[in-house]
Amino acid sequence: MIGKTALYGSVSHFLKRKDSLASSLKTVATSMLILLINMATGVVCARFLGPGGRGDQFVMILWPGFLAAMLTFGLPSALLYHMKKYPEKEGEFYVTALLQSLVLGLIALAIGMTFIPIWLDTYSSQVVRFAQWSMLLSPLALITLMNQSALQARGEFQLYDRLRSVPQMVTLLLLLILVLTNQMTAFASSLAYMLPVFPLTIWLMIRFLRIYGNQTMEFILSFRKLFHYGLSSYGIDVMGTLSMYMDQVIIVGLLSPSDLGLYVVSLSLARMIGILQSSLVTVLFPKAAGLAKEDAIQLTLRVFRISSFVTVIAALAVMLIAPYLLILLYGKQYEGGLAVFRLLLAEVVLAGGILVLAQAFMALGRPVMVSLLQVIGQGLTIPLLFVLVPKFGLIGAGYAMLISSVIRLIFILSNYPITLKVPLPQPFLTRADVHWLKEKLRKNTMSN
């Protein structure tokens, strides 16, 4: 009984802690929970819709998030940076970013309504029409990104984690209800994916407006600051979005719904491996933004080496069991995605490392060079996809993504000595990194 009480007390104490290490571990834990939920929702959709239905579903829910992310103009990073640097003007920057998000969301809506029927000409009219109507959610998708940046800047990581996980839980619940009531279709499941997040987005927006409602606003000045930083970092946002979506956007028009379903399932499963690195970035950027140059670079490189080591080990283990994993989770009908899954798994490891390395430039207010380097690297993805997918089919998409990530990694590594004037980063885990991590854990345990 004493042991259980002590364990409960330790867990309860950890959950109440607000230091950076605790925030990082909580964010990673939340991301792992989301990973498991997403795996469950993916399994439900894959098994009950089949590759063709899964492909149709993906086409219908792709566009609001993709086009909204393409039109951020760097606002999420700019908002986080300026709220962190000028805490006395948090409200001014948030409200300004909110107004900009509404305008940009309407632009995304117009682009989607025009572009979607052209690119989806091989899909049924019902699928195309649903995809067009889904674009009405674009302004809310942009506001969601602003809200996440505001929560990170304010250090409200506990609320940030909850608002990320709750919609995923609701989606899984809705999908199970659809299965139990024999209403599981590509259209109904698409709504289950798209709708749960937005009531929380509206609630959080109202919460921030109430908090900042009495502050003096200088919209023109805050707009200039957000626009200047956002525009310089916009290339990073675009490249991140293209890295996340472009292969899928292009493949939508090059593959059949069944092959698209195989690709989507393989990609979603592969990207689960990169959850550690993407989760650490959530806490790393706000933390590094307040440090001196040397400290910010050192912190970034330590996190890069530690997270990459863990991710590589996990990826190698998954590669070994991949033939059994795909069939076990999704069924034998998805066995054809095994080869592309292995290529995408390697790409995810590299892309996660690039994401971590980029945080040093972002935290030091030097996003322009990262934008340029990623534009050069990611610019290869589009022609590679158009060349390799028609020639090699599904496996060509995997090769295109992997080649692009290799080039981007070389670019960002070489830019450390060129732009930041520091030695070329050591990519392998060192004893000093292990000692640093142990010391960090020990100090946080003793102080709390």
PAMAR-470812 format. One record per residue (C-alpha): residue number from 0; residue in one letter; x, y, z. Coordinates in steps of 0.1 Angstrom, whole numbers. Layout:
N
+-----+------+-------+-------+-------+
| seq | type |    c1 |    c2 |    c3 |
+-----+------+-------+-------+-------+
| NUM |    A |     X |     Y |     Z |
...
+-----+------+-------+-------+-------+
END
This chain:
448
+-----+------+-------+-------+-------+
| seq | type |    c1 |    c2 |    c3 |
+-----+------+-------+-------+-------+
|   0 |    M |     0 |     0 |     0 |
|   1 |    I |    28 |    24 |     9 |
|   2 |    G |    45 |    17 |   -25 |
|   3 |    K |    12 |    25 |   -44 |
|   4 |    T |     8 |    56 |   -23 |
|   5 |    A |    43 |    68 |   -30 |
|   6 |    L |    39 |    60 |   -67 |
|   7 |    Y |     7 |    80 |   -69 |
|   8 |    G |    23 |   109 |   -50 |
|   9 |    S |    52 |   109 |   -74 |
|  10 |    V |    30 |   109 |  -105 |
|  11 |    S |     7 |   136 |   -90 |
|  12 |    H |    37 |   157 |   -82 |
|  13 |    F |    52 |   153 |  -117 |
|  14 |    L |    19 |   164 |  -133 |
|  15 |    K |    19 |   196 |  -113 |
|  16 |    R |    54 |   205 |  -122 |
|  17 |    K |    59 |   234 |  -147 |
|  18 |    D |    97 |   233 |  -154 |
|  19 |    S |   110 |   229 |  -189 |
|  20 |    L |   119 |   193 |  -185 |
|  21 |    A |    85 |   183 |  -171 |
|  22 |    S |    68 |   203 |  -199 |
|  23 |    S |    89 |   184 |  -225 |
|  24 |    L |    81 |   150 |  -210 |
|  25 |    K |    44 |   158 |  -207 |
|  26 |    T |    43 |   170 |  -243 |
|  27 |    V |    60 |   138 |  -255 |
|  28 |    A |    36 |   117 |  -234 |
|  29 |    T |     6 |   135 |  -249 |
|  30 |    S |    21 |   130 |  -284 |
|  31 |    M |    25 |    93 |  -276 |
|  32 |    L |   -12 |    92 |  -265 |
|  33 |    I |   -22 |   110 |  -297 |
|  34 |    L |     0 |    85 |  -317 |
|  35 |    L |   -19 |    56 |  -302 |
|  36 |    I |   -53 |    72 |  -308 |
|  37 |    N |   -44 |    81 |  -344 |
|  38 |    M |   -32 |    45 |  -349 |
|  39 |    A |   -66 |    33 |  -336 |
|  40 |    T |   -85 |    56 |  -359 |
|  41 |    G |   -64 |    47 |  -388 |
|  42 |    V |   -69 |    10 |  -382 |
|  43 |    V |  -107 |    15 |  -379 |
|  44 |    C |  -109 |    35 |  -412 |
|  45 |    A |   -85 |    11 |  -431 |
|  46 |    R |  -103 |   -20 |  -421 |
|  47 |    F |  -139 |    -8 |  -426 |
|  48 |    L |  -133 |    14 |  -457 |
|  49 |    G |  -107 |    -6 |  -475 |
|  50 |    P |   -79 |    10 |  -496 |
|  51 |    G |  -103 |    27 |  -521 |
|  52 |    G |  -125 |    41 |  -494 |
|  53 |    R |   -95 |    52 |  -474 |
|  54 |    G |   -82 |    70 |  -504 |
|  55 |    D |  -115 |    88 |  -510 |
|  56 |    Q |  -117 |    98 |  -474 |
|  57 |    F |   -82 |   113 |  -475 |
|  58 |    V |   -90 |   133 |  -505 |
|  59 |    M |  -120 |   149 |  -488 |
|  60 |    I |  -103 |   159 |  -456 |
|  61 |    L |   -69 |   170 |  -470 |
|  62 |    W |   -75 |   205 |  -483 |
|  63 |    P |   -85 |   228 |  -454 |
|  64 |    G |   -54 |   219 |  -434 |
|  65 |    F |   -31 |   220 |  -464 |
|  66 |    L |   -42 |   253 |  -479 |
|  67 |    A |   -45 |   270 |  -445 |
|  68 |    A |    -9 |   259 |  -436 |
|  69 |    M |     3 |   271 |  -470 |
|  70 |    L |   -11 |   306 |  -463 |
|  71 |    T |     1 |   312 |  -428 |
|  72 |    F |    27 |   337 |  -440 |
|  73 |    G |    48 |   327 |  -410 |
|  74 |    L |    23 |   340 |  -385 |
|  75 |    P |    24 |   311 |  -360 |
|  76 |    S |    62 |   314 |  -356 |
|  77 |    A |    60 |   352 |  -356 |
|  78 |    L |    33 |   353 |  -330 |
|  79 |    L |    52 |   329 |  -307 |
|  80 |    Y |    85 |   348 |  -311 |
|  81 |    H |    69 |   383 |  -304 |
|  82 |    M |    47 |   372 |  -275 |
|  83 |    K |    78 |   356 |  -259 |
|  84 |    K |   100 |   386 |  -265 |
|  85 |    Y |    74 |   413 |  -257 |
|  86 |    P |    52 |   397 |  -230 |
|  87 |    E |    36 |   431 |  -221 |
|  88 |    K |    21 |   432 |  -256 |
|  89 |    E |     8 |   397 |  -259 |
|  90 |    G |   -28 |   407 |  -265 |
|  91 |    E |   -18 |   432 |  -292 |
|  92 |    F |     1 |   405 |  -311 |
|  93 |    Y |   -26 |   379 |  -306 |
|  94 |    V |   -55 |   400 |  -318 |
|  95 |    T |   -36 |   412 |  -348 |
|  96 |    A |   -26 |   377 |  -358 |
|  97 |    L |   -62 |   366 |  -353 |
|  98 |    L |   -75 |   392 |  -377 |
|  99 |    Q |   -48 |   383 |  -403 |
| 100 |    S |   -58 |   346 |  -399 |
| 101 |    L |   -94 |   354 |  -408 |
| 102 |    V |   -84 |   372 |  -440 |
| 103 |    L |   -59 |   345 |  -450 |
| 104 |    G |   -85 |   318 |  -442 |
| 105 |    L |  -109 |   334 |  -467 |
| 106 |    I |   -82 |   335 |  -493 |
| 107 |    A |   -76 |   298 |  -487 |
| 108 |    L |  -113 |   292 |  -491 |
| 109 |    A |  -114 |   309 |  -525 |
| 110 |    I |   -83 |   290 |  -538 |
| 111 |    G |   -97 |   257 |  -526 |
| 112 |    M |  -131 |   261 |  -542 |
| 113 |    T |  -114 |   270 |  -575 |
| 114 |    F |   -85 |   245 |  -575 |
| 115 |    I |  -101 |   213 |  -561 |
| 116 |    P |  -124 |   204 |  -590 |
| 117 |    I |   -95 |   208 |  -615 |
| 118 |    W |   -70 |   185 |  -596 |
| 119 |    L |   -97 |   160 |  -586 |
| 120 |    D |  -112 |   155 |  -621 |
| 121 |    T |  -108 |   117 |  -618 |
| 122 |    Y |  -128 |   114 |  -586 |
| 123 |    S |  -166 |   112 |  -583 |
| 124 |    S |  -186 |   144 |  -582 |
| 125 |    Q |  -197 |   137 |  -546 |
| 126 |    V |  -161 |   134 |  -534 |
| 127 |    V |  -152 |   167 |  -552 |
| 128 |    R |  -182 |   185 |  -538 |
| 129 |    F |  -175 |   174 |  -503 |
| 130 |    A |  -139 |   185 |  -506 |
| 131 |    Q |  -150 |   219 |  -517 |
| 132 |    W |  -175 |   224 |  -489 |
| 133 |    S |  -148 |   213 |  -464 |
| 134 |    M |  -129 |   245 |  -473 |
| 135 |    L |  -153 |   265 |  -452 |
| 136 |    L |  -132 |   253 |  -422 |
| 137 |    S |  -100 |   270 |  -435 |
| 138 |    P |  -103 |   302 |  -413 |
| 139 |    L |  -108 |   281 |  -382 |
| 140 |    A |   -78 |   259 |  -392 |
| 141 |    L |   -56 |   290 |  -393 |
| 142 |    I |   -70 |   302 |  -360 |
| 143 |    T |   -62 |   268 |  -345 |
| 144 |    L |   -25 |   274 |  -354 |
| 145 |    M |   -25 |   308 |  -338 |
| 146 |    N |   -40 |   295 |  -307 |
| 147 |    Q |   -14 |   268 |  -304 |
| 148 |    S |    14 |   293 |  -308 |
| 149 |    A |    -2 |   316 |  -281 |
| 150 |    L |    -4 |   287 |  -257 |
| 151 |    Q |    33 |   278 |  -262 |
| 152 |    A |    43 |   314 |  -258 |
| 153 |    R |    24 |   317 |  -226 |
| 154 |    G |    39 |   285 |  -213 |
| 155 |    E |     4 |   268 |  -210 |
| 156 |    F |    17 |   235 |  -222 |
| 157 |    Q |    -8 |   215 |  -201 |
| 158 |    L |   -38 |   232 |  -218 |
| 159 |    Y |   -19 |   229 |  -251 |
| 160 |    D |   -16 |   191 |  -246 |
| 161 |    R |   -52 |   187 |  -236 |
| 162 |    L |   -65 |   206 |  -266 |
| 163 |    R |   -44 |   184 |  -289 |
| 164 |    S |   -56 |   151 |  -274 |
| 165 |    V |   -93 |   157 |  -268 |
| 166 |    P |  -103 |   161 |  -305 |
| 167 |    Q |   -85 |   129 |  -313 |
| 168 |    M |  -104 |   110 |  -286 |
| 169 |    V |  -137 |   124 |  -299 |
| 170 |    T |  -128 |   113 |  -334 |
| 171 |    L |  -121 |    78 |  -323 |
| 172 |    L |  -154 |    77 |  -304 |
| 173 |    L |  -174 |    89 |  -334 |
| 174 |    L |  -157 |    64 |  -357 |
| 175 |    L |  -166 |    35 |  -333 |
| 176 |    I |  -202 |    48 |  -332 |
| 177 |    L |  -203 |    48 |  -370 |
| 178 |    V |  -190 |    12 |  -371 |
| 179 |    L |  -215 |     0 |  -344 |
| 180 |    T |  -244 |    16 |  -362 |
| 181 |    N |  -234 |     4 |  -397 |
| 182 |    Q |  -230 |    40 |  -409 |
| 183 |    M |  -193 |    39 |  -416 |
| 184 |    T |  -187 |    56 |  -450 |
| 185 |    A |  -159 |    77 |  -464 |
| 186 |    F |  -182 |   108 |  -460 |
| 187 |    A |  -193 |   102 |  -425 |
| 188 |    S |  -158 |    93 |  -413 |
| 189 |    S |  -145 |   125 |  -429 |
| 190 |    L |  -168 |   145 |  -407 |
| 191 |    A |  -157 |   126 |  -377 |
| 192 |    Y |  -121 |   136 |  -384 |
| 193 |    M |  -128 |   173 |  -393 |
| 194 |    L |  -153 |   186 |  -368 |
| 195 |    P |  -142 |   178 |  -332 |
| 196 |    V |  -113 |   203 |  -331 |
| 197 |    F |  -132 |   235 |  -340 |
| 198 |    P |  -155 |   239 |  -310 |
| 199 |    L |  -124 |   240 |  -289 |
| 200 |    T |  -108 |   264 |  -313 |
| 201 |    I |  -137 |   288 |  -309 |
| 202 |    W |  -137 |   284 |  -271 |
| 203 |    L |   -99 |   292 |  -268 |
| 204 |    M |  -102 |   322 |  -291 |
| 205 |    I |  -130 |   336 |  -269 |
| 206 |    R |  -108 |   329 |  -238 |
| 207 |    F |   -79 |   348 |  -252 |
| 208 |    L |  -101 |   378 |  -263 |
| 209 |    R |  -115 |   380 |  -228 |
| 210 |    I |   -80 |   379 |  -213 |
| 211 |    Y |   -66 |   406 |  -237 |
| 212 |    G |   -98 |   426 |  -242 |
| 213 |    N |   -87 |   455 |  -220 |
| 214 |    Q |   -52 |   460 |  -235 |
| 215 |    T |   -43 |   489 |  -257 |
| 216 |    M |   -40 |   478 |  -293 |
| 217 |    E |   -16 |   493 |  -319 |
| 218 |    F |   -25 |   472 |  -348 |
| 219 |    I |    -4 |   489 |  -375 |
| 220 |    L |    28 |   485 |  -355 |
| 221 |    S |    21 |   449 |  -344 |
| 222 |    F |    11 |   440 |  -380 |
| 223 |    R |    44 |   453 |  -393 |
| 224 |    K |    64 |   433 |  -367 |
| 225 |    L |    45 |   401 |  -373 |
| 226 |    F |    46 |   405 |  -410 |
| 227 |    H |    83 |   412 |  -411 |
| 228 |    Y |    93 |   382 |  -390 |
| 229 |    G |    66 |   360 |  -405 |
| 230 |    L |    76 |   368 |  -441 |
| 231 |    S |   112 |   359 |  -433 |
| 232 |    S |   102 |   326 |  -417 |
| 233 |    Y |    74 |   319 |  -442 |
| 234 |    G |    97 |   297 |  -463 |
| 235 |    I |   102 |   274 |  -433 |
| 236 |    D |    64 |   271 |  -428 |
| 237 |    V |    59 |   265 |  -465 |
| 238 |    M |    86 |   239 |  -466 |
| 239 |    G |    73 |   222 |  -435 |
| 240 |    T |    38 |   221 |  -451 |
| 241 |    L |    51 |   209 |  -484 |
| 242 |    S |    71 |   183 |  -465 |
| 243 |    M |    40 |   172 |  -448 |
| 244 |    Y |    15 |   174 |  -476 |
| 245 |    M |    30 |   180 |  -511 |
| 246 |    D |    37 |   144 |  -518 |
| 247 |    Q |     1 |   135 |  -509 |
| 248 |    V |   -14 |   165 |  -529 |
| 249 |    I |     5 |   155 |  -560 |
| 250 |    I |    -1 |   117 |  -556 |
| 251 |    V |   -38 |   124 |  -554 |
| 252 |    G |   -37 |   132 |  -591 |
| 253 |    L |   -13 |   104 |  -600 |
| 254 |    L |   -25 |    73 |  -582 |
| 255 |    S |   -58 |    54 |  -581 |
| 256 |    P |   -78 |    57 |  -549 |
| 257 |    S |   -66 |    22 |  -539 |
| 258 |    D |   -29 |    30 |  -543 |
| 259 |    L |   -35 |    63 |  -526 |
| 260 |    G |   -50 |    44 |  -497 |
| 261 |    L |   -19 |    22 |  -494 |
| 262 |    Y |     3 |    53 |  -495 |
| 263 |    V |   -17 |    71 |  -468 |
| 264 |    V |   -17 |    41 |  -445 |
| 265 |    S |    21 |    36 |  -449 |
| 266 |    L |    28 |    73 |  -444 |
| 267 |    S |     7 |    77 |  -413 |
| 268 |    L |    23 |    46 |  -397 |
| 269 |    A |    58 |    58 |  -406 |
| 270 |    R |    53 |    93 |  -393 |
| 271 |    M |    44 |    80 |  -359 |
| 272 |    I |    81 |    72 |  -354 |
| 273 |    G |    89 |   110 |  -356 |
| 274 |    I |    66 |   119 |  -328 |
| 275 |    L |    95 |   124 |  -303 |
| 276 |    Q |   113 |   149 |  -324 |
| 277 |    S |    82 |   169 |  -333 |
| 278 |    S |    71 |   170 |  -297 |
| 279 |    L |   105 |   182 |  -284 |
| 280 |    V |   104 |   210 |  -310 |
| 281 |    T |    72 |   223 |  -294 |
| 282 |    V |    91 |   231 |  -262 |
| 283 |    L |   126 |   236 |  -277 |
| 284 |    F |   118 |   268 |  -297 |
| 285 |    P |   102 |   288 |  -268 |
| 286 |    K |   130 |   276 |  -245 |
| 287 |    A |   159 |   284 |  -270 |
| 288 |    A |   143 |   318 |  -280 |
| 289 |    G |   153 |   332 |  -246 |
| 290 |    L |   189 |   320 |  -246 |
| 291 |    A |   222 |   335 |  -258 |
| 292 |    K |   236 |   323 |  -292 |
| 293 |    E |   260 |   297 |  -278 |
| 294 |    D |   235 |   283 |  -254 |
| 295 |    A |   207 |   281 |  -279 |
| 296 |    I |   230 |   263 |  -304 |
| 297 |    Q |   243 |   239 |  -278 |
| 298 |    L |   208 |   231 |  -265 |
| 299 |    T |   195 |   225 |  -301 |
| 300 |    L |   224 |   202 |  -310 |
| 301 |    R |   221 |   181 |  -278 |
| 302 |    V |   184 |   177 |  -284 |
| 303 |    F |   191 |   167 |  -320 |
| 304 |    R |   216 |   141 |  -311 |
| 305 |    I |   196 |   125 |  -283 |
| 306 |    S |   162 |   125 |  -301 |
| 307 |    S |   178 |   113 |  -333 |
| 308 |    F |   195 |    84 |  -315 |
| 309 |    V |   162 |    73 |  -300 |
| 310 |    T |   143 |    77 |  -332 |
| 311 |    V |   168 |    57 |  -353 |
| 312 |    I |   167 |    28 |  -328 |
| 313 |    A |   129 |    29 |  -329 |
| 314 |    A |   128 |    30 |  -367 |
| 315 |    L |   152 |     1 |  -371 |
| 316 |    A |   130 |   -20 |  -347 |
| 317 |    V |    99 |   -11 |  -367 |
| 318 |    M |   116 |   -20 |  -400 |
| 319 |    L |   123 |   -55 |  -387 |
| 320 |    I |    87 |   -62 |  -378 |
| 321 |    A |    71 |   -42 |  -406 |
| 322 |    P |    59 |   -72 |  -426 |
| 323 |    Y |    39 |   -84 |  -396 |
| 324 |    L |    29 |   -49 |  -384 |
| 325 |    L |    11 |   -37 |  -415 |
| 326 |    I |    -9 |   -69 |  -418 |
| 327 |    L |   -17 |   -71 |  -381 |
| 328 |    L |   -29 |   -36 |  -379 |
| 329 |    Y |   -46 |   -29 |  -412 |
| 330 |    G |   -52 |   -63 |  -428 |
| 331 |    K |   -36 |   -83 |  -457 |
| 332 |    Q |   -51 |   -60 |  -483 |
| 333 |    Y |   -24 |   -34 |  -472 |
| 334 |    E |     6 |   -57 |  -477 |
| 335 |    G |    14 |   -39 |  -510 |
| 336 |    G |    25 |    -8 |  -490 |
| 337 |    L |    54 |   -26 |  -473 |
| 338 |    A |    82 |   -14 |  -496 |
| 339 |    V |    71 |    23 |  -496 |
| 340 |    F |    66 |    21 |  -459 |
| 341 |    R |   103 |    13 |  -453 |
| 342 |    L |   114 |    42 |  -475 |
| 343 |    L |    90 |    66 |  -458 |
| 344 |    L |   102 |    54 |  -424 |
| 345 |    A |   138 |    64 |  -433 |
| 346 |    E |   125 |    98 |  -446 |
| 347 |    V |   107 |   105 |  -413 |
| 348 |    V |   139 |   100 |  -393 |
| 349 |    L |   157 |   125 |  -415 |
| 350 |    A |   129 |   150 |  -416 |
| 351 |    G |   126 |   150 |  -378 |
| 352 |    G |   163 |   157 |  -375 |
| 353 |    I |   159 |   187 |  -399 |
| 354 |    L |   130 |   200 |  -378 |
| 355 |    V |   151 |   200 |  -346 |
| 356 |    L |   182 |   215 |  -363 |
| 357 |    A |   161 |   244 |  -377 |
| 358 |    Q |   152 |   256 |  -342 |
| 359 |    A |   186 |   272 |  -336 |
| 360 |    F |   181 |   295 |  -365 |
| 361 |    M |   145 |   303 |  -355 |
| 362 |    A |   154 |   310 |  -319 |
| 363 |    L |   182 |   334 |  -330 |
| 364 |    G |   160 |   353 |  -353 |
| 365 |    R |   177 |   340 |  -384 |
| 366 |    P |   149 |   322 |  -403 |
| 367 |    V |   157 |   335 |  -438 |
| 368 |    M |   187 |   312 |  -445 |
| 369 |    V |   167 |   282 |  -433 |
| 370 |    S |   139 |   292 |  -456 |
| 371 |    L |   162 |   295 |  -486 |
| 372 |    L |   179 |   261 |  -479 |
| 373 |    Q |   147 |   243 |  -475 |
| 374 |    V |   132 |   259 |  -507 |
| 375 |    I |   162 |   245 |  -526 |
| 376 |    G |   159 |   210 |  -511 |
| 377 |    Q |   121 |   208 |  -511 |
| 378 |    G |   120 |   222 |  -546 |
| 379 |    L |   133 |   189 |  -558 |
| 380 |    T |   103 |   170 |  -544 |
| 381 |    I |    77 |   181 |  -569 |
| 382 |    P |    97 |   172 |  -601 |
| 383 |    L |   109 |   140 |  -585 |
| 384 |    L |    73 |   130 |  -578 |
| 385 |    F |    62 |   138 |  -613 |
| 386 |    V |    91 |   118 |  -627 |
| 387 |    L |    93 |    88 |  -604 |
| 388 |    V |    56 |    81 |  -596 |
| 389 |    P |    44 |    76 |  -632 |
| 390 |    K |    75 |    55 |  -638 |
| 391 |    F |    77 |    34 |  -607 |
| 392 |    G |    43 |    38 |  -592 |
| 393 |    L |    38 |    37 |  -554 |
| 394 |    I |    75 |    30 |  -546 |
| 395 |    G |    86 |    61 |  -567 |
| 396 |    A |    69 |    83 |  -542 |
| 397 |    G |    90 |    69 |  -514 |
| 398 |    Y |   122 |    74 |  -533 |
| 399 |    A |   113 |   110 |  -541 |
| 400 |    M |   106 |   119 |  -505 |
| 401 |    L |   138 |   103 |  -492 |
| 402 |    I |   160 |   120 |  -518 |
| 403 |    S |   145 |   154 |  -509 |
| 404 |    S |   151 |   149 |  -472 |
| 405 |    V |   187 |   138 |  -477 |
| 406 |    I |   194 |   170 |  -496 |
| 407 |    R |   176 |   192 |  -470 |
| 408 |    L |   196 |   176 |  -442 |
| 409 |    I |   229 |   183 |  -460 |
| 410 |    F |   218 |   219 |  -466 |
| 411 |    I |   209 |   226 |  -430 |
| 412 |    L |   240 |   209 |  -415 |
| 413 |    S |   263 |   228 |  -438 |
| 414 |    N |   246 |   261 |  -429 |
| 415 |    Y |   257 |   259 |  -392 |
| 416 |    P |   293 |   268 |  -401 |
| 417 |    I |   284 |   291 |  -430 |
| 418 |    T |   257 |   312 |  -412 |
| 419 |    L |   261 |   306 |  -375 |
| 420 |    K |   299 |   304 |  -377 |
| 421 |    V |   302 |   273 |  -356 |
| 422 |    P |   318 |   239 |  -364 |
| 423 |    L |   298 |   214 |  -384 |
| 424 |    P |   274 |   196 |  -360 |
| 425 |    Q |   284 |   162 |  -346 |
| 426 |    P |   254 |   140 |  -356 |
| 427 |    F |   262 |   111 |  -333 |
| 428 |    L |   253 |   108 |  -296 |
| 429 |    T |   282 |   115 |  -272 |
| 430 |    R |   290 |   106 |  -236 |
| 431 |    A |   287 |   143 |  -228 |
| 432 |    D |   251 |   142 |  -241 |
| 433 |    V |   242 |   112 |  -220 |
| 434 |    H |   258 |   129 |  -189 |
| 435 |    W |   239 |   161 |  -196 |
| 436 |    L |   206 |   143 |  -198 |
| 437 |    K |   213 |   123 |  -166 |
| 438 |    E |   223 |   155 |  -148 |
| 439 |    K |   192 |   173 |  -161 |
| 440 |    L |   170 |   145 |  -148 |
| 441 |    R |   188 |   144 |  -115 |
| 442 |    K |   186 |   181 |  -108 |
| 443 |    N |   150 |   183 |  -117 |
| 444 |    T |   142 |   153 |   -95 |
| 445 |    M |   161 |   168 |   -65 |
| 446 |    S |   147 |   203 |   -69 |
| 447 |    N |   111 |   191 |   -71 |
+-----+------+-------+-------+-------+
END
